[in-house]
Amino acid sequence: MNDKRHCSAQASADRPGHRSLGDWPVITPDRWLSDFAKIDIRDEVRPKVLKANARKILGI
């Protein structure tokens, strides 16, 4: 895995309550999800990164 992409996904996972600047250059959502699935983080953190942050940003 590309170290830069891994670092971005890992940084998002390590800071679930913080906004990320995203991945530039842009990667596809499928690629991001695939990379995210490969990183070693606690299971209880994954929903915070994937759902809780999205709900907060979208106000739902």
PyMOL commands that place a pseudoatom at each C-alpha (Angstrom):
pseudoatom trace, name=CA, resn=MET, resi=1, chain=A, elem=C, hetatm=0, pos=[0.000, 0.000, 0.000]
pseudoatom trace, name=CA, resn=ASN, resi=2, chain=A, elem=C, hetatm=0, pos=[1.226, 3.495, -0.782]
pseudoatom trace, name=CA, resn=ASP, resi=3, chain=A, elem=C, hetatm=0, pos=[2.594, 4.969, 2.447]
pseudoatom trace, name=CA, resn=LYS, resi=4, chain=A, elem=C, hetatm=0, pos=[1.011, 8.373, 1.803]
pseudoatom trace, name=CA, resn=ARG, resi=5, chain=A, elem=C, hetatm=0, pos=[-2.478, 6.869, 1.404]
pseudoatom trace, name=CA, resn=HIS, resi=6, chain=A, elem=C, hetatm=0, pos=[-1.940, 4.597, 4.384]
pseudoatom trace, name=CA, resn=CYS, resi=7, chain=A, elem=C, hetatm=0, pos=[-0.926, 7.573, 6.522]
pseudoatom trace, name=CA, resn=SER, resi=8, chain=A, elem=C, hetatm=0, pos=[-4.019, 9.502, 5.492]
pseudoatom trace, name=CA, resn=ALA, resi=9, chain=A, elem=C, hetatm=0, pos=[-6.380, 6.637, 6.276]
pseudoatom trace, name=CA, resn=GLN, resi=10, chain=A, elem=C, hetatm=0, pos=[-4.565, 5.904, 9.534]
pseudoatom trace, name=CA, resn=ALA, resi=11, chain=A, elem=C, hetatm=0, pos=[-4.647, 9.581, 10.538]
pseudoatom trace, name=CA, resn=SER, resi=12, chain=A, elem=C, hetatm=0, pos=[-8.410, 9.642, 9.998]
pseudoatom trace, name=CA, resn=ALA, resi=13, chain=A, elem=C, hetatm=0, pos=[-8.811, 6.530, 12.084]
pseudoatom trace, name=CA, resn=ASP, resi=14, chain=A, elem=C, hetatm=0, pos=[-6.566, 7.785, 14.871]
pseudoatom trace, name=CA, resn=ARG, resi=15, chain=A, elem=C, hetatm=0, pos=[-8.526, 11.033, 15.219]
pseudoatom trace, name=CA, resn=PRO, resi=16, chain=A, elem=C, hetatm=0, pos=[-12.185, 10.041, 14.791]
pseudoatom trace, name=CA, resn=GLY, resi=17, chain=A, elem=C, hetatm=0, pos=[-13.590, 13.321, 16.087]
pseudoatom trace, name=CA, resn=HIS, resi=18, chain=A, elem=C, hetatm=0, pos=[-11.474, 15.511, 13.835]
pseudoatom trace, name=CA, resn=ARG, resi=19, chain=A, elem=C, hetatm=0, pos=[-11.999, 16.524, 10.248]
pseudoatom trace, name=CA, resn=SER, resi=20, chain=A, elem=C, hetatm=0, pos=[-9.509, 15.397, 7.668]
pseudoatom trace, name=CA, resn=LEU, resi=21, chain=A, elem=C, hetatm=0, pos=[-8.327, 17.526, 4.783]
pseudoatom trace, name=CA, resn=GLY, resi=22, chain=A, elem=C, hetatm=0, pos=[-8.916, 14.515, 2.589]
pseudoatom trace, name=CA, resn=ASP, resi=23, chain=A, elem=C, hetatm=0, pos=[-6.740, 12.711, 0.104]
pseudoatom trace, name=CA, resn=TRP, resi=24, chain=A, elem=C, hetatm=0, pos=[-5.121, 14.722, -2.634]
pseudoatom trace, name=CA, resn=PRO, resi=25, chain=A, elem=C, hetatm=0, pos=[-4.770, 13.786, -5.337]
pseudoatom trace, name=CA, resn=VAL, resi=26, chain=A, elem=C, hetatm=0, pos=[-8.291, 12.444, -5.108]
pseudoatom trace, name=CA, resn=ILE, resi=27, chain=A, elem=C, hetatm=0, pos=[-8.731, 8.705, -4.719]
pseudoatom trace, name=CA, resn=THR, resi=28, chain=A, elem=C, hetatm=0, pos=[-11.959, 6.867, -5.355]
pseudoatom trace, name=CA, resn=PRO, resi=29, chain=A, elem=C, hetatm=0, pos=[-14.258, 6.046, -2.434]
pseudoatom trace, name=CA, resn=ASP, resi=30, chain=A, elem=C, hetatm=0, pos=[-13.805, 2.341, -3.195]
pseudoatom trace, name=CA, resn=ARG, resi=31, chain=A, elem=C, hetatm=0, pos=[-10.023, 2.682, -2.959]
pseudoatom trace, name=CA, resn=TRP, resi=32, chain=A, elem=C, hetatm=0, pos=[-10.263, 4.663, 0.303]
pseudoatom trace, name=CA, resn=LEU, resi=33, chain=A, elem=C, hetatm=0, pos=[-12.590, 2.075, 1.837]
pseudoatom trace, name=CA, resn=SER, resi=34, chain=A, elem=C, hetatm=0, pos=[-10.295, -0.739, 0.711]
pseudoatom trace, name=CA, resn=ASP, resi=35, chain=A, elem=C, hetatm=0, pos=[-7.259, 0.964, 2.262]
pseudoatom trace, name=CA, resn=PHE, resi=36, chain=A, elem=C, hetatm=0, pos=[-9.236, 1.789, 5.409]
pseudoatom trace, name=CA, resn=ALA, resi=37, chain=A, elem=C, hetatm=0, pos=[-10.255, -1.863, 5.815]
pseudoatom trace, name=CA, resn=LYS, resi=38, chain=A, elem=C, hetatm=0, pos=[-6.591, -2.880, 5.850]
pseudoatom trace, name=CA, resn=ILE, resi=39, chain=A, elem=C, hetatm=0, pos=[-5.399, -0.641, 8.674]
pseudoatom trace, name=CA, resn=ASP, resi=40, chain=A, elem=C, hetatm=0, pos=[-5.097, -1.860, 12.227]
pseudoatom trace, name=CA, resn=ILE, resi=41, chain=A, elem=C, hetatm=0, pos=[-7.578, 0.097, 14.339]
pseudoatom trace, name=CA, resn=ARG, resi=42, chain=A, elem=C, hetatm=0, pos=[-10.048, -0.830, 17.045]
pseudoatom trace, name=CA, resn=ASP, resi=43, chain=A, elem=C, hetatm=0, pos=[-13.422, -2.033, 15.782]
pseudoatom trace, name=CA, resn=GLU, resi=44, chain=A, elem=C, hetatm=0, pos=[-15.280, 0.585, 17.837]
pseudoatom trace, name=CA, resn=VAL, resi=45, chain=A, elem=C, hetatm=0, pos=[-13.418, 3.390, 16.021]
pseudoatom trace, name=CA, resn=ARG, resi=46, chain=A, elem=C, hetatm=0, pos=[-14.457, 2.358, 12.487]
pseudoatom trace, name=CA, resn=PRO, resi=47, chain=A, elem=C, hetatm=0, pos=[-18.117, 3.500, 12.779]
pseudoatom trace, name=CA, resn=LYS, resi=48, chain=A, elem=C, hetatm=0, pos=[-16.968, 6.844, 14.143]
pseudoatom trace, name=CA, resn=VAL, resi=49, chain=A, elem=C, hetatm=0, pos=[-14.829, 7.421, 11.069]
pseudoatom trace, name=CA, resn=LEU, resi=50, chain=A, elem=C, hetatm=0, pos=[-17.353, 6.095, 8.562]
pseudoatom trace, name=CA, resn=LYS, resi=51, chain=A, elem=C, hetatm=0, pos=[-20.719, 7.186, 9.947]
pseudoatom trace, name=CA, resn=ALA, resi=52, chain=A, elem=C, hetatm=0, pos=[-20.491, 9.544, 12.903]
pseudoatom trace, name=CA, resn=ASN, resi=53, chain=A, elem=C, hetatm=0, pos=[-18.305, 12.085, 11.104]
pseudoatom trace, name=CA, resn=ALA, resi=54, chain=A, elem=C, hetatm=0, pos=[-20.554, 12.007, 8.035]
pseudoatom trace, name=CA, resn=ARG, resi=55, chain=A, elem=C, hetatm=0, pos=[-23.671, 12.560, 10.151]
pseudoatom trace, name=CA, resn=LYS, resi=56, chain=A, elem=C, hetatm=0, pos=[-22.019, 15.464, 11.931]
pseudoatom trace, name=CA, resn=ILE, resi=57, chain=A, elem=C, hetatm=0, pos=[-20.928, 17.142, 8.701]
pseudoatom trace, name=CA, resn=LEU, resi=58, chain=A, elem=C, hetatm=0, pos=[-24.331, 16.594, 7.046]
pseudoatom trace, name=CA, resn=GLY, resi=59, chain=A, elem=C, hetatm=0, pos=[-26.228, 17.660, 10.156]
pseudoatom trace, name=CA, resn=ILE, resi=60, chain=A, elem=C, hetatm=0, pos=[-28.331, 14.498, 10.370]
for i in range(1, 60): cmd.bond("trace and resi %d" % i, "trace and resi %d" % (i + 1))
show_as sticks, trace
zoom trace
